[in-house]
């Protein structure tokens, strides 16, 4: 199993860097992982808004939210999301939120 | 020139059998003739230690080498036991006859190689020939199952040395064929080398528990457990349906209640669940159109009743049967007259064609494609349409399972000819189409460097076809629409378009068929298609 080191702690991830165990996630994980995802500087309020939204949706429904809904509910458009998370909503934002990789025909 | 590779080479340990050389790949028109990045990401040394990539440096499964000779022997024995089962009717009630036919009658004329988009686009890599897998299998059967003596094998030039390495490469090679069956279509004696790929996958899955995670663990198994391969539970489904209803109202001013679990409806419509999460405009368009046309329909919230996918059709008969039965049970419990399948190609093959082998008695509910109904709505004039609303260049992708396999060729064309003034065909098209490159589960296989391979190699022929279809309007200033009535194909186009930077360079949006119909509806004030979601 591949591993990734963030802030002195080791985490098990899949081949593409998605956290394997959701409960190992912490805000420090997201902060430390940001640099690996091409985010410069500290995570801003808007980053956290999106991360928190994704995690809340996941807790309630067991999946990552659909992108359209995410944009609508957070008021951040897709362009803005890409500016915040250069790898995009699924490969960037969901990864920092500690979700596993989306599956199925999505 | 790519190097000549012999079957004996498959058994050699160490090293990578084939190299994908960017200079040998089939050329693409500008600006895609000069790509700055290497076509396929190299694996790290650490990944190579864990996962076998000795076929072509690409990983679909990534087997771990055995720790000792005992483990290797057990692995080989298991494979042979599974192989033997393929040839008994009790264990292979699905495809025994075409399997035996293909193994016994292929004369290796190689007409099929010239029909295979993966082989051609790769620059004629020997390993991707459609006949390659069958020949490996044939030799294994001759030596280890039929145990033909060495003289006979020498005479037939059919020797092979079976070790772990041979099988690890064969397992990967079974996942370098998109099962598009263009090879079978051109074969003069009806051999189906795509079926061979599928049956090899079946041995690995059913006998050895080996399959890409996205197809099995996160796919079929998850679908049967929570309801959908996307992980979408019925509660999440209802949340999304609510969102879709809101969206419809905002876009059109219409308050439409999407029918869910409506007992006794005429038709249960099953979408690929990917639409709910990634392409909700497809569901919105269906809801708007069916409402306007007065169709008596419903969605289901039963397990598998709201996800038409059946990944087993690509790799495993057991998983296939389980899902097919659940889908039929969902329809039966609602008492609908028929099941209709939305825009998803493999679900057509699985649900309408292959499921006939599984569904008996009252489970054998009529199952059909939604396309003829869409045609009837458009041609009858039941819904008023204005083609000038679709006055942009449109081309059509033919999903292999709907078109080549099932012969659903004309409905989508009669629709587009009526509502899209700038519709143009690709060359070739219809039953002679090329696969999107994401067939047989590839579009959902997102791990390591496999997505690079399907954008650079298996999807390359289709990508060139799309660019050629728009050769008169190549630049991004003219917005163009690639109509792809299949979720799996759309997933491949999304990834491939991102890989090549297609929106920025060429301005091509991909989407479904029903969106174009709704975009032409006279009664809607605003255009339905939103070009910003490219």
Interface residues (C-beta under 8 A of the other chain):
Chain A: X2 X14 X15 X16 X61 X62 X63 X64 X66 X67 X68 X69 X72 X78 X101 X102 X103 X104 X105 X106
Chain B: X46 X47 X50 X62 X214 X218 X219 X222 X223 X226 X228 X229 X230 X231 X232 X233 X235 X236 X239 X240 X243 X247 X272 X273 X274 X276 X277 X278 X280 X307 X309 X344 X443 X444 X446 X447 X448 X487 X488 X491 X532 X533
